[in-house]
Amino acid sequence: MLRRQFLQNTVLVPALIAPAADDETAWRKLRSEQFLLPDWRAYLNTGSVGSAPRRVVEVTNRYLETGASYSTDQYPRWGYEAMEAHRTVLAEFLGASREEIALTHNATESMSLIANGLELKAGDEVLITDQEHPSGRGCWQLKQARTGIRMREVQIPVPPRSADELHDAVIAAIRPDTKVLSFSGITTHTGLLFPVARICASARARGVITVVDGAHMPGQVAFRLDQLNCDVFAGSLHKWMLTPPGCGVLYVRRDFQSRLWPTIVVEGWQNQKDAVKYMQLGCNNRAELEGMLEAVRFIGELGADKVRARIHHLARYADKRAREIPYLKVLTAADHTLYGGMVAIEVDRPDYAPLWKKLGERKVWTLRGQKIRISSHIHTRQSDIDLFFDTVREVYG
């Protein structure tokens, strides 16, 4: 009874109703009621980390308080347990079996678990793209330094013209000594959505192991892991799935698990028969996983399709605004089916400093660099996007 009460850590709230994708008034109301973001913040950086809804934060904090009281006989942590109930919920959302899902902290950790766990020898080639996140490149660089494998990059057109062009560029780069293809399902800096299932199917037909850095995929675009054709998949949940920071996932296809060694283990690891062996990470904060469950409930109540429709609607609006300014280079594909919720641009001006200063004054938060990325979620207001582009025009004319 005590254990069941401890797990039933849900905030009771009225049923959520998702508005139409273009209903600005209704989405503004949902933001004010469901999120902690103040009116003065224009948050356009979900691609780095999302803003957890109020109820997710409440569940997380409540679990911390309950755990600290030790009023139940259950350890308020995870790290050795199978966490079957949590993995089941996540597996159902992502379209996989529970036995193929391991809980991690983020895609970076999952990618390192993959790179360290694969049995590769000197001279074996790992093919990546030139648009990988530093974590999707660094894990293979480490493997190269330690074992003598070779890492090679394939150049991806920016912006691409079609999904066919993306597929053909990647698959044409495979060579006889290519053992692993590792690529992002959605690229971090350009928001490009790859035809993942087609690429993985073509690579598998050539005997190549497929690794998908899916940090941006869960919650942003529709997919099922069991239909991606990949061998392994690394994901972050604290971006588009609105969980607390520190929630990630590692998917290892059932018939591939015998080919991926665990990296962090405890005694008895060899007796684990499914993906649990990849998540024996030692003592961790279970409150984050309770928040993860609440985030899945939140998205489920709104409807995942309606959430994604709003995200994509805002991205298409940002793309439209960007194309109206002649000195902005839009890195996002003109074909809107090649992106989800992120739009990337470059400014044809030598000095970005005045723009960063003005955006900071106006509390506009976006990913900054030579490439500027606008990533929107359901808490984003159309006026937030307008404020960004109006600021660009004010700074550069």
C-alpha angles and dihedrals in degrees: 000000000000092000092050091050091050092053094047091078099143127139111232110230136158115274113277122235117199114220125222112284093254098042098113096176094054094046090050089054091050090051093053093046101039107030135059095220111125119232091249094060119090099193112192100158108087086130088074099038132337131231109252114224119250094256092051090053091046093051092047093050093044091054091050090052094046092047093049090054093056087213090148132051094243124101109245093224143066134213105109102037125092091235089207097170092052094045090049093055092047093045091053091051094048097040104248140104120271090240090063096052128088124181116233136160100254145330092276091061092044092051091051091049088053097046093046093044099053117095103232130156136207111293096025111128128228112197118207134164129252090245100064124134112251088253091054090053101035096059090058092044088057091048089050093051093049103039108020097245116151123239120203131182128218116209115239120205115248111237101014122214099216147352088255090060091053094047094047094047092054099041094045088059094061113110132189091264094049106116101166134033111198119181142149119260086209118014118237101222102035103027091230115167112215124208088249100176094049094047093047093047092051092046093048090051086060093050095253123144111237123217119182121199095208098171092135101035107079108087096001102073136016117260144130120225091218089059099047093081091220126137096217135009131195119203143176120213099187092076115055098001092061097229124147114278113277101047118125141151138219118199118196116181110242097242092045097056092090088062098052118073120211114244105200113040146168129205111297096029090134090063094060108107101194143027091304087091089069094057103053089120103145128243113356138167106271092187088077091059091050086053088050091056090051091050090054089050091049093052090042093055092050091042120252092235092054092047091052091046091056092046092051093044090058092046091053089050091051090048090052093050091048093053091054092067112075097206094055118093109210111215093185117098117260087228103083092207087072094067138043119192104338131085123185130199142172124214117228092222128101098228124053094173096092089052094050090048094051094043089051091052090052094046094242109155119197136142107279131206138092084309115051115208125199112197119179134191135181091284090058116105122213086234089061089061091044090052091054095051094040087055091051090053092047093051099043103023 
